[in-house]
Amino acid sequence: MLFRRADPRRERFERMAEAAFPSLFGTALRFTRDKEDASDLVQETMVRAYEAFDRFDGRNFKAWALRILTNLYINRYRKRQREGQTGSLDDEHAAEPVAPADEAPDRRLFDGLLGGEVEEALAKVPDTFRTAVILCDLEGLTYDEIAEATDVPVGTVRSRIARGRTILRKELMDYATEQGYIRP
Amino acid sequence: MKEAIERAHALADGALSPAEAEQARREAAADPRLQAEHDWARTLKAELAKSPPPTPDPHLWTAVRDRLDAIDRSRTAEGFVGRYAWAFCAVFLLFIVAGAITSRLDGARPLATSQVAGLFSGLTPVAAGSPDQAVELVREKVGYAPTRMVGAPVRVLGAAYGLIDGRRAARIVMADGVGEVLLFVVERTNTVEGIPYAAKGYMAGSINRTPALAWCEGGDLVMLVGPRDHGELQTLAEQIRSAQ
């Protein structure tokens, strides 16, 4: 393909996609928690995005591609992973996020933890809440963008993010206490 | 309380309207638990933002590009076919029409079984006063006729002519000492469906259980049909051919 004619559309897509690629792969990996599934998911996302590139509004490629990735994940991978995991953590029954009123050890908590441990704790957060936290806190999507990507109302997104963070906090606290980073 | 906690988190995300944000700030100021939720949300966001994304395998981007190449190739092919579909159709149609015209104008074609029936019933009888006139008429209409057939030991009893699938055709009713025989001439015809080649360039078979013998003469078909065996039909055919 030495003399392949340059296609401006393809070049424009590649430029944007390559820049967003690490982020997309990271999100796919955090969603699926499996490297092979993440590779499949991100490839499929790229293909879908390229096929639909004419409909891209030109504003935020990463957010647009993340929406495609999240939709694909929800429709394809999550169904497969969900088996055996449903029941106790839907929106109505999840534990209410209530922070202890008499302490604010969040800074100390993170001081003792490494990035990998935070990732591990994040992986333990139930799927629905983890998806919302990842898109919000790691990828910086707005509530509206998350609502569109996950196909739920903005109010549900708000609720899922608050609960997801609270569950993550509990996981981190348990781990830090267990490791002696903070005192119980 | 649940809504207030969610507002505290949403405040950290900058996802509230000005009025709601003001409400969330008042609530946080009044309740240390809500302030703690707000602080936790901000701390977590800041910490997760520091977390670099996992590094993808370099081959993965190559694999993606390969798939994009495949899409481009497929699009190119589809685009070409889509753009020139009308031209493909036009050329194909042209081939069909040209083939049909060529075949009709020049080519000798087989005579189908259904067209054989037309030889018997679809030709217009000629009110000929004498065999000579009938033969002349056949010669004129068909462009070929055993013109000196009258010199052979047969009599011409009548004639008919017409078109079979655009080809001129004639039927002559002849009689000899054994009985009547039908002589057919069809222009631009080489074979008769259902009557295979036998020997010496003759095709032998039967039409409606009556023996038939045919041969091709200068691109035209000549056929004898009569209630006698193929050997006798061949003898008669050779008399006719030698009389030309």
Interface residues (C-beta under 8 A of the other chain):
Chain A: M1 D7 R10 F13 E14 A17 E18 F21 P22 S23 F25 G26 T27 L29 R30 S39 V42 Q43 M46 V47 Y50 E51 E96 P97 V98 A99 P100 A101 D102 E103 A104 D106 R107 F110 G115 V118 E119 V133 C136 D137 L138 G140 T142 Y143 R158 S159 I161 A162 R165 T166 L168 R169
Chain B: M1 K2 I5 E6 A8 H9 A10 D13 A15 D31 P32 R33 A36 E37 D39 W40 A41 T43 L44 K45 E47 L48 A49 K50 S51 P52 P53 P54 T55 P56 D57 L60 W61 A63 V64 R65 R67 L68 D69 I71 D72
